[in-house]
Every structure is written in C-alpha cells, then in structure tokens.
Amino acid sequence: MHSYSRTTYNFLQTLRETVERNSLISSSDHIICALSGGLDSVMLFYFLLYYRKELDFELSACHLHHGIREQTADEDEAFVRQLCAEAQVELSVRHVDVPALATRRKLSLEAAGREARQEFFRELMDEKRPHTNGSCRVALAHHADDAVETFLLNLGRGSGSRGVGAMRISDGDVIRPLLETRVSELEEVAVAEKIDWREDETNLSSEFLRNRIRHQLLPLWSELLDYDVRPVLLRYINSAREDEDFLNTSAEKLIKSALLPDGSLSTVIMAELDPPLQKRVLRIYLENYYREKLDTEQAELSHAHLTILSASIDEAVHGDKKQRRHHLPQSLVAQVSESRILLLNNEEL
C-alpha cells in the first residue's frame, strides 16, 4: 500500500470530497482525462488513478498535439505516451495544425486551440459512449487560478454576471475536479511525490492576454493592495455563481409559465417581469432556440439585442406600437406583438 505524506493525503481527500459532493464520477462512468503533460493535467491524472482504485470506473486519456511548437509538442506527446503506458491507461492522440486552423477560421491561436480541443472531446465521447453503461465525460484540469483569470478575461470583454460562472465543476459532459484547488497546492504535492511534468513555454509568452493577466495584472494588483487578491476574487466568484444559478433557475421556471402552445412566448406575461429578469428569460429562451432549432451555439446575443426586445415588449403591451420585428444573429427574426414573441428564420418570413 502506498504511503502518502500528510500534504498528499489531504490533497487526495479534498479532491475526493469535491468529486463526491458534486456527483462527478460513478462506478459505471467512463472518464476521459485531457492530458497535456503540464502540471495541472498530470496532477488530475494522478488523482484519477488514485480514485479509480476506490471506485473502479473506466479511465482513458487524450492528448492534442497542437503543432504550435513542433519540437516541444513532440516531446509533450512522448511524455504523455510514457505516462499512460506506465499507468496502463488507453491514450488517444490527435494532431491538429492549430495555426493553420486559426488562419482558416479567422480566429486567434487561443480560440482555434479551444475549438480543436472541443471537437476532439466531442468525437471521443461519441466513440466511447455506446460502450459505456454510465456517463461518458471529459475531465479537464482547470484549477482555481484558471477560474480567476477567466473571470477577469470575461469581465474585460463585458460578459456581465454570466461570465463569473463561466467555469463550473460540472458542466454537462465536462467535469473539473481541480476547480477549487490552487496551482500552488498542485505543485506542492507534485514535488512531495516526485511527480514529473512538462512546462509549457507558451504559458510565459506575453503574446496571450491570459498570460498578461497571470504574470502582470494579478501580481501588480496584489502588490498595490499588499495581499494576494486571488482568494478574494475566488470568494466573489463562488458567491456570484450561486446567485447566477438561482436567477437562471428562476428564469427557466418563468419560461415555462410564459411559453405558448406554438412555442412562442407570451408578451403579456413577459411585460409583468422586472427588466433584469425579463432580459435573462429572453436570453435563455433565445439561446435554447438557437441550439434546438438552428443547431448552433453561435447566438452572439448582445445586451443591445436584449434591451431593444425588452423595450418592444413593453411598447406592444402598454404602448401604441403593437408589432415590431427585430433582426438577430444567424438570420433570425424576433416578431414582437401584443400577444406573443415569435421567432422566425429566413424561410418563414
């Protein structure tokens, strides 16, 4: 039996409590560990190997060779292959020319890499799911410091309150067991257990905004305030995420009460809502329509779209302008009348 240091034992037990409190893994599940070779993904893999002995779930791993740094990317792949071979864990590897993908789709390197990973994950889950008795999920190694950086990125982009909870411990087919763990804790355990990992040199590049937040903004902010701001931001993120979840649940219930038999929304019921809740109901309703009817995640709904729709609802029910049409992204049109909000695509106009 392996003898753990107190630090390592506490780390493993804390993660185990996180997994069980959030029902992330059951014995019938297949968990695919996204394994880059960096500290965070290696420590996630280390925990999943430990927890598999306790729960006996199916575990495999995947690695995306992104083609950005050819030699070191090859070395990362070799490291991950050796790690999985030693642990006798099945590994799926995909090679993607992310720079070429970025050029082709007119995306930043970060966005192109994210799309390539998501496509890889989806295809792997589709492959594994028919052979899995429980759920098939991808485990990502995002940690608490990542959550802080993502929050600040979203804040700078004007994403509003929903940007606070962009990273969640459980998010559909994705789980993030490390999300409540600081990167300093991961490094402490890795050093104590003599666990090797690969350093990603792009994490030091000032080319990427996330790195500038990590290496410049947060240290300067902490220096000016004379304390580490990350724990304070984490407490805010957790509190705001709870508020966001409550408001979203309330909005989902209101959608059901306002939904008419033809799938449109009652403007009479919508007009009774306070503007902030009304806009949240509209956003969720519209995003559901994009996903289910148009089969796309690219809603790109702005605050301006929601504000003008909200004003039209009030005008249709209480004012003189009883019908208006508003053009939304992806050639969708919202027709607002005194009785309902009807969504139409080009073919239906």
One Martini backbone bead per residue (centre of mass of N, CA, C, O) as a GRO file, in nm:
protein
  349
    1MET     BB    1   0.096   0.036   0.022
    2HIS     BB    2   0.068   0.361  -0.014
    3SER     BB    3   0.259   0.632   0.127
    4TYR     BB    4   0.146   0.932   0.243
    5SER     BB    5   0.157   1.237   0.286
    6ARG     BB    6  -0.023   1.473   0.435
    7THR     BB    7  -0.051   1.655   0.189
    8THR     BB    8  -0.147   1.435  -0.012
    9TYR     BB    9  -0.384   1.325   0.147
   10ASN     BB   10  -0.545   1.592   0.160
   11PHE     BB   11  -0.567   1.632  -0.140
   12LEU     BB   12  -0.721   1.366  -0.211
   13GLN     BB   13  -0.962   1.412  -0.012
   14THR     BB   14  -1.060   1.680  -0.127
   15LEU     BB   15  -1.121   1.574  -0.412
   16ARG     BB   16  -1.313   1.354  -0.328
   17GLU     BB   17  -1.524   1.544  -0.203
   18THR     BB   18  -1.580   1.701  -0.460
   19VAL     BB   19  -1.679   1.465  -0.634
   20GLU     BB   20  -1.909   1.366  -0.436
   21ARG     BB   21  -2.066   1.636  -0.394
   22ASN     BB   22  -2.096   1.658  -0.735
   23SER     BB   23  -2.128   1.392  -0.890
   24LEU     BB   24  -1.889   1.319  -1.115
   25ILE     BB   25  -1.849   1.004  -1.029
   26SER     BB   26  -1.905   0.671  -1.133
   27SER     BB   27  -1.863   0.328  -1.172
   28SER     BB   28  -2.004   0.346  -1.482
   29ASP     BB   29  -1.798   0.534  -1.591
   30HIS     BB   30  -1.634   0.738  -1.845
   31ILE     BB   31  -1.310   0.881  -1.820
   32ILE     BB   32  -1.157   1.161  -1.985
   33CYS     BB   33  -0.829   1.268  -1.978
   34ALA     BB   34  -0.689   1.572  -2.020
   35LEU     BB   35  -0.346   1.546  -2.153
   36SER     BB   36  -0.066   1.762  -2.178
   37GLY     BB   37   0.176   1.751  -1.926
   38GLY     BB   38   0.109   1.937  -1.725
   39LEU     BB   39   0.065   1.990  -1.403
   40ASP     BB   40  -0.249   1.981  -1.388
   41SER     BB   41  -0.300   1.720  -1.562
   42VAL     BB   42  -0.117   1.529  -1.399
   43MET     BB   43  -0.272   1.565  -1.127
   44LEU     BB   44  -0.538   1.461  -1.230
   45PHE     BB   45  -0.437   1.182  -1.313
   46TYR     BB   46  -0.337   1.102  -1.032
   47PHE     BB   47  -0.615   1.112  -0.899
   48LEU     BB   48  -0.771   0.916  -1.090
   49LEU     BB   49  -0.596   0.671  -1.022
   50TYR     BB   50  -0.669   0.669  -0.723
   51TYR     BB   51  -0.989   0.666  -0.753
   52ARG     BB   52  -1.014   0.402  -0.919
   53LYS     BB   53  -0.946   0.215  -0.677
   54GLU     BB   54  -1.219   0.294  -0.528
   55LEU     BB   55  -1.441   0.278  -0.797
   56ASP     BB   56  -1.391   0.144  -1.084
   57PHE     BB   57  -1.359   0.311  -1.336
   58GLU     BB   58  -1.333   0.432  -1.648
   59LEU     BB   59  -1.002   0.502  -1.799
   60SER     BB   60  -0.883   0.769  -2.002
   61ALA     BB   61  -0.692   0.944  -2.259
   62CYS     BB   62  -0.593   1.273  -2.396
   63HIS     BB   63  -0.410   1.426  -2.686
   64LEU     BB   64  -0.307   1.745  -2.818
   65HIS     BB   65  -0.139   1.821  -3.110
   66HIS     BB   66  -0.091   2.167  -3.209
   67GLY     BB   67   0.172   2.274  -3.383
   68ILE     BB   68   0.329   2.524  -3.253
   69ARG     BB   69   0.566   2.340  -3.106
   70GLU     BB   70   0.704   2.092  -3.250
   71GLN     BB   71   0.923   1.977  -3.059
   72THR     BB   72   0.778   2.012  -2.779
   73ALA     BB   73   0.520   1.865  -2.870
   74ASP     BB   74   0.658   1.594  -2.909
   75GLU     BB   75   0.754   1.573  -2.614
   76ASP     BB   76   0.477   1.579  -2.484
   77GLU     BB   77   0.371   1.323  -2.618
   78ALA     BB   78   0.588   1.130  -2.510
   79PHE     BB   79   0.527   1.177  -2.212
   80VAL     BB   80   0.227   1.086  -2.218
   81ARG     BB   81   0.274   0.804  -2.326
   82GLN     BB   82   0.444   0.705  -2.088
   83LEU     BB   83   0.240   0.760  -1.861
   84CYS     BB   84   0.018   0.564  -1.976
   85ALA     BB   85   0.187   0.308  -1.996
   86GLU     BB   86   0.254   0.286  -1.690
   87ALA     BB   87  -0.072   0.296  -1.617
   88GLN     BB   88  -0.249   0.147  -1.826
   89VAL     BB   89  -0.367   0.377  -2.030
   90GLU     BB   90  -0.561   0.485  -2.261
   91LEU     BB   91  -0.459   0.666  -2.566
   92SER     BB   92  -0.552   0.967  -2.735
   93VAL     BB   93  -0.430   1.108  -3.046
   94ARG     BB   94  -0.406   1.445  -3.188
   95HIS     BB   95  -0.337   1.619  -3.492
   96VAL     BB   96  -0.313   1.983  -3.504
   97ASP     BB   97  -0.311   2.278  -3.703
   98VAL     BB   98  -0.370   2.557  -3.542
   99PRO     BB   99  -0.262   2.792  -3.714
  100ALA     BB  100  -0.425   2.707  -3.967
  101LEU     BB  101  -0.701   2.717  -3.832
  102ALA     BB  102  -0.694   3.015  -3.758
  103THR     BB  103  -0.675   3.118  -4.050
  104ARG     BB  104  -0.928   2.975  -4.169
  105ARG     BB  105  -1.129   3.093  -3.918
  106LYS     BB  106  -1.042   3.365  -3.797
  107LEU     BB  107  -0.851   3.313  -3.537
  108SER     BB  108  -0.713   3.271  -3.262
  109LEU     BB  109  -0.508   3.057  -3.115
  110GLU     BB  110  -0.684   3.007  -2.866
  111ALA     BB  111  -0.955   2.955  -3.016
  112ALA     BB  112  -0.854   2.726  -3.199
  113GLY     BB  113  -0.764   2.536  -2.972
  114ARG     BB  114  -1.040   2.513  -2.840
  115GLU     BB  115  -1.190   2.391  -3.083
  116ALA     BB  116  -1.012   2.142  -3.121
  117ARG     BB  117  -1.067   2.020  -2.843
  118GLN     BB  118  -1.378   2.003  -2.856
  119GLU     BB  119  -1.391   1.816  -3.102
  120PHE     BB  120  -1.229   1.588  -2.978
  121PHE     BB  121  -1.413   1.532  -2.735
  122ARG     BB  122  -1.677   1.473  -2.884
  123GLU     BB  123  -1.571   1.229  -3.052
  124LEU     BB  124  -1.485   1.055  -2.815
  125MET     BB  125  -1.760   1.035  -2.673
  126ASP     BB  126  -1.908   0.908  -2.916
  127GLU     BB  127  -1.726   0.652  -2.912
  128LYS     BB  128  -1.768   0.561  -2.598
  129ARG     BB  129  -2.073   0.566  -2.516
  130PRO     BB  130  -2.184   0.284  -2.632
  131HIS     BB  131  -1.966   0.137  -2.406
  132THR     BB  132  -2.136   0.280  -2.170
  133ASN     BB  133  -2.332   0.260  -1.884
  134GLY     BB  134  -2.285   0.543  -1.821
  135SER     BB  135  -2.103   0.812  -1.827
  136CYS     BB  136  -1.940   1.038  -2.059
  137ARG     BB  137  -1.639   1.215  -1.964
  138VAL     BB  138  -1.454   1.512  -1.936
  139ALA     BB  139  -1.143   1.587  -1.781
  140LEU     BB  140  -1.043   1.891  -1.650
  141ALA     BB  141  -0.756   2.106  -1.522
  142HIS     BB  142  -0.899   2.325  -1.395
  143HIS     BB  143  -0.835   2.586  -1.170
  144ALA     BB  144  -0.862   2.849  -0.958
  145ASP     BB  145  -0.673   3.036  -1.125
  146ASP     BB  146  -0.831   3.006  -1.388
  147ALA     BB  147  -1.097   3.130  -1.285
  148VAL     BB  148  -0.983   3.412  -1.238
  149GLU     BB  149  -0.881   3.469  -1.527
  150THR     BB  150  -1.155   3.426  -1.669
  151PHE     BB  151  -1.309   3.644  -1.522
  152LEU     BB  152  -1.128   3.882  -1.622
  153LEU     BB  153  -1.171   3.836  -1.920
  154ASN     BB  154  -1.484   3.867  -1.916
  155LEU     BB  155  -1.493   4.145  -1.788
  156GLY     BB  156  -1.335   4.286  -2.027
  157ARG     BB  157  -1.578   4.185  -2.238
  158GLY     BB  158  -1.869   4.229  -2.104
  159SER     BB  159  -2.036   3.958  -1.984
  160GLY     BB  160  -2.109   3.976  -1.702
  161SER     BB  161  -2.244   3.759  -1.473
  162ARG     BB  162  -2.196   3.497  -1.651
  163GLY     BB  163  -1.875   3.516  -1.643
  164VAL     BB  164  -1.829   3.412  -1.353
  165GLY     BB  165  -1.949   3.100  -1.435
  166ALA     BB  166  -1.786   2.968  -1.677
  167MET     BB  167  -1.664   2.786  -1.457
  168ARG     BB  168  -1.734   2.441  -1.382
  169ILE     BB  169  -1.734   2.146  -1.226
  170SER     BB  170  -2.019   2.102  -1.372
  171ASP     BB  171  -2.066   2.066  -1.750
  172GLY     BB  172  -2.214   1.824  -1.839
  173ASP     BB  173  -1.949   1.650  -2.002
  174VAL     BB  174  -1.791   1.829  -1.791
  175ILE     BB  175  -1.510   1.812  -1.565
  176ARG     BB  176  -1.360   1.991  -1.254
  177PRO     BB  177  -1.191   1.880  -0.984
  178LEU     BB  178  -0.971   2.143  -0.952
  179LEU     BB  179  -1.138   2.422  -0.911
  180GLU     BB  180  -1.061   2.444  -0.578
  181THR     BB  181  -0.753   2.449  -0.667
  182ARG     BB  182  -0.441   2.547  -0.626
  183VAL     BB  183  -0.142   2.553  -0.791
  184SER     BB  184   0.039   2.535  -0.535
  185GLU     BB  185  -0.075   2.259  -0.445
  186LEU     BB  186   0.012   2.094  -0.689
  187GLU     BB  187   0.317   2.145  -0.660
  188GLU     BB  188   0.356   2.035  -0.375
  189VAL     BB  189   0.275   1.742  -0.444
  190ALA     BB  190   0.466   1.687  -0.679
  191VAL     BB  191   0.724   1.721  -0.512
  192ALA     BB  192   0.661   1.514  -0.284
  193GLU     BB  193   0.613   1.271  -0.520
  194LYS     BB  194   0.797   1.301  -0.772
  195ILE     BB  195   0.646   1.456  -1.010
  196ASP     BB  196   0.633   1.489  -1.341
  197TRP     BB  197   0.652   1.764  -1.583
  198ARG     BB  198   0.549   1.997  -1.826
  199GLU     BB  199   0.659   2.292  -1.965
  200ASP     BB  200   0.484   2.563  -2.100
  201GLU     BB  201   0.615   2.820  -2.282
  202THR     BB  202   0.346   2.980  -2.350
  203ASN     BB  203   0.290   3.069  -2.046
  204LEU     BB  204   0.519   3.316  -2.085
  205SER     BB  205   0.376   3.461  -2.301
  206SER     BB  206   0.268   3.797  -2.394
  207GLU     BB  207   0.071   3.733  -2.635
  208PHE     BB  208  -0.123   3.641  -2.411
  209LEU     BB  209  -0.368   3.760  -2.212
  210ARG     BB  210  -0.364   3.556  -1.982
  211ASN     BB  211  -0.061   3.598  -1.916
  212ARG     BB  212  -0.086   3.900  -1.840
  213ILE     BB  213  -0.271   3.848  -1.601
  214ARG     BB  214  -0.084   3.648  -1.446
  215HIS     BB  215   0.210   3.822  -1.465
  216GLN     BB  216   0.087   4.131  -1.417
  217LEU     BB  217  -0.188   4.206  -1.293
  218LEU     BB  218  -0.201   4.032  -1.030
  219PRO     BB  219   0.070   4.115  -0.901
  220LEU     BB  220   0.012   4.422  -0.898
  221TRP     BB  221  -0.247   4.416  -0.737
  222SER     BB  222  -0.122   4.277  -0.486
  223GLU     BB  223   0.093   4.494  -0.434
  224LEU     BB  224  -0.099   4.740  -0.391
  225LEU     BB  225  -0.269   4.581  -0.152
  226ASP     BB  226  -0.086   4.371   0.016
  227TYR     BB  227  -0.234   4.116  -0.125
  228ASP     BB  228  -0.387   3.835  -0.226
  229VAL     BB  229  -0.653   3.844  -0.462
  230ARG     BB  230  -0.751   3.555  -0.533
  231PRO     BB  231  -0.925   3.468  -0.285
  232VAL     BB  232  -1.126   3.700  -0.314
  233LEU     BB  233  -1.221   3.631  -0.603
  234LEU     BB  234  -1.318   3.345  -0.538
  235ARG     BB  235  -1.542   3.426  -0.342
  236TYR     BB  236  -1.699   3.591  -0.546
  237ILE     BB  237  -1.745   3.374  -0.760
  238ASN     BB  238  -1.904   3.176  -0.578
  239SER     BB  239  -2.131   3.372  -0.504
  240ALA     BB  240  -2.217   3.455  -0.795
  241ARG     BB  241  -2.284   3.168  -0.893
  242GLU     BB  242  -2.524   3.125  -0.707
  243ASP     BB  243  -2.691   3.359  -0.815
  244GLU     BB  244  -2.696   3.267  -1.110
  245ASP     BB  245  -2.839   2.997  -1.062
  246PHE     BB  246  -3.097   3.111  -0.939
  247LEU     BB  247  -3.180   3.294  -1.179
  248ASN     BB  248  -3.190   3.070  -1.392
  249THR     BB  249  -3.406   2.899  -1.255
  250SER     BB  250  -3.622   3.119  -1.255
  251ALA     BB  251  -3.625   3.161  -1.565
  252GLU     BB  252  -3.710   2.873  -1.644
  253LYS     BB  253  -3.988   2.890  -1.505
  254LEU     BB  254  -4.092   3.138  -1.669
  255ILE     BB  255  -4.086   3.010  -1.944
  256LYS     BB  256  -4.304   2.798  -1.888
  257SER     BB  257  -4.531   3.014  -1.821
  258ALA     BB  258  -4.487   3.176  -2.117
  259LEU     BB  259  -4.545   2.936  -2.286
  260LEU     BB  260  -4.677   2.852  -2.584
  261PRO     BB  261  -4.798   2.607  -2.790
  262ASP     BB  262  -4.608   2.727  -3.045
  263GLY     BB  263  -4.333   2.840  -2.876
  264SER     BB  264  -4.401   3.100  -2.781
  265LEU     BB  265  -4.416   3.415  -2.612
  266SER     BB  266  -4.565   3.592  -2.367
  267THR     BB  267  -4.599   3.934  -2.341
  268VAL     BB  268  -4.779   3.966  -2.095
  269ILE     BB  269  -4.592   3.816  -1.897
  270MET     BB  270  -4.324   3.963  -1.965
  271ALA     BB  271  -4.426   4.259  -1.881
  272GLU     BB  272  -4.427   4.182  -1.560
  273LEU     BB  273  -4.130   4.192  -1.556
  274ASP     BB  274  -3.840   4.264  -1.461
  275PRO     BB  275  -3.591   4.358  -1.664
  276PRO     BB  276  -3.362   4.161  -1.572
  277LEU     BB  277  -3.541   3.903  -1.592
  278GLN     BB  278  -3.643   3.940  -1.878
  279LYS     BB  279  -3.362   3.921  -2.016
  280ARG     BB  280  -3.293   3.639  -1.914
  281VAL     BB  281  -3.528   3.494  -2.045
  282LEU     BB  282  -3.460   3.574  -2.334
  283ARG     BB  283  -3.178   3.452  -2.352
  284ILE     BB  284  -3.254   3.156  -2.291
  285TYR     BB  285  -3.468   3.123  -2.509
  286LEU     BB  286  -3.284   3.191  -2.752
  287GLU     BB  287  -3.056   2.985  -2.701
  288ASN     BB  288  -3.239   2.737  -2.723
  289TYR     BB  289  -3.324   2.790  -3.015
  290TYR     BB  290  -3.049   2.773  -3.145
  291ARG     BB  291  -2.985   2.481  -3.057
  292GLU     BB  292  -3.260   2.328  -3.145
  293LYS     BB  293  -3.334   2.471  -3.433
  294LEU     BB  294  -3.031   2.570  -3.554
  295ASP     BB  295  -2.781   2.413  -3.455
  296THR     BB  296  -2.637   2.643  -3.257
  297GLU     BB  297  -2.405   2.842  -3.049
  298GLN     BB  298  -2.417   3.121  -3.231
  299ALA     BB  299  -2.576   3.377  -3.102
  300GLU     BB  300  -2.452   3.660  -3.018
  301LEU     BB  301  -2.587   3.805  -2.779
  302SER     BB  302  -2.665   4.119  -2.683
  303HIS     BB  303  -2.760   4.371  -2.483
  304ALA     BB  304  -2.902   4.525  -2.713
  305HIS     BB  305  -3.100   4.308  -2.797
  306LEU     BB  306  -3.247   4.283  -2.520
  307THR     BB  307  -3.331   4.580  -2.485
  308ILE     BB  308  -3.510   4.608  -2.744
  309LEU     BB  309  -3.704   4.378  -2.674
  310SER     BB  310  -3.803   4.490  -2.405
  311ALA     BB  311  -3.921   4.754  -2.523
  312SER     BB  312  -4.125   4.612  -2.718
  313ILE     BB  313  -4.295   4.474  -2.508
  314ASP     BB  314  -4.395   4.726  -2.363
  315GLU     BB  315  -4.519   4.861  -2.620
  316ALA     BB  316  -4.717   4.631  -2.705
  317VAL     BB  317  -4.882   4.633  -2.425
  318HIS     BB  318  -4.874   4.971  -2.342
  319GLY     BB  319  -4.869   5.082  -2.628
  320ASP     BB  320  -4.885   5.160  -2.985
  321LYS     BB  321  -4.673   4.944  -3.070
  322LYS     BB  322  -4.784   4.617  -3.165
  323GLN     BB  323  -4.546   4.574  -3.395
  324ARG     BB  324  -4.224   4.401  -3.429
  325ARG     BB  325  -3.899   4.373  -3.587
  326HIS     BB  326  -3.598   4.172  -3.512
  327HIS     BB  327  -3.265   4.138  -3.588
  328LEU     BB  328  -3.069   3.853  -3.557
  329PRO     BB  329  -2.856   3.632  -3.539
  330GLN     BB  330  -2.859   3.403  -3.794
  331SER     BB  331  -3.128   3.507  -3.940
  332LEU     BB  332  -3.303   3.607  -3.703
  333VAL     BB  333  -3.651   3.675  -3.608
  334ALA     BB  334  -3.828   3.900  -3.392
  335GLN     BB  335  -4.176   3.893  -3.322
  336VAL     BB  336  -4.354   4.163  -3.174
  337SER     BB  337  -4.650   4.147  -2.988
  338GLU     BB  338  -4.933   4.174  -2.780
  339SER     BB  339  -4.908   3.835  -2.738
  340ARG     BB  340  -4.614   3.772  -2.882
  341ILE     BB  341  -4.303   3.585  -2.935
  342LEU     BB  342  -4.171   3.533  -3.258
  343LEU     BB  343  -3.968   3.300  -3.426
  344LEU     BB  344  -3.779   3.359  -3.733
  345ASN     BB  345  -3.673   3.257  -4.033
  346ASN     BB  346  -3.619   3.310  -4.358
  347GLU     BB  347  -3.830   3.089  -4.458
  348GLU     BB  348  -4.077   3.228  -4.273
  349LEU     BB  349  -4.108   3.530  -4.410
   0.00000   0.00000   0.00000
